[in-house]
């Protein structure tokens, strides 16, 4: 059985030459370089042009609800810029009726509309569970429930090699249902295929994003994989 592994590049500084030389599936922007909202928007637009050439997915780490909303809504030539969102799960503040899990219904609705997945960093979750960080785990479980309710996908990020069957059992054990597990495994492949189709649409003419066309393409890609 093939091992699951994701090639990830973590961008902590604005080093575009380094990005051009690297081979990766997902580019994750650290929250530190997104603190200034206007600079963050410009950075994302520059990365978008590289994304067209190299076909990688753009992931961002959560900072604050207001800034996160702006980044998730950001489009360039009508196409959503962000593909994966990693909610901030370490805020010490808690609300009375729910955990402060880095997501709310506004962000989830935007993510549903723009087909942005919630990033699942497998190694980080395993590390926090071993440390018995039950607050962290409860926030993960809340996001799993909310994502299921709002029809938002997850994207599995595994920086080390893992057995897919072990990952499946692990995700089921922490609250995912079988449909969510399947989509978490497939999102990376499907979204890269989708982006490729979008960028090549009508021989490179500007493509204005339409959700129904995306759904048809995803159905097609699912059919050829079955």
Secondary structure, 3 states (H helix, E strand, C coil): CCEECCCEEEECCCCHHHHHHCCCCEEEECHHHHCCHHHHHHHHHHHHHHHHHHCCEEEEECCCHHHHHHHHHCEECCEECCCEEECCCCCCCCCCCCCCCCCCHHHHHHHHHHCCEEEEEHHHHHHHHHCCCHHHHHHHHHHHHHHHHHCCCEEEECCCCEEHHHHHHHHHHCCCCHHHHHHHHHHHHHHHHHHHHHHHHHHHCCCCCCHHHHHHHHHHHHHHHC
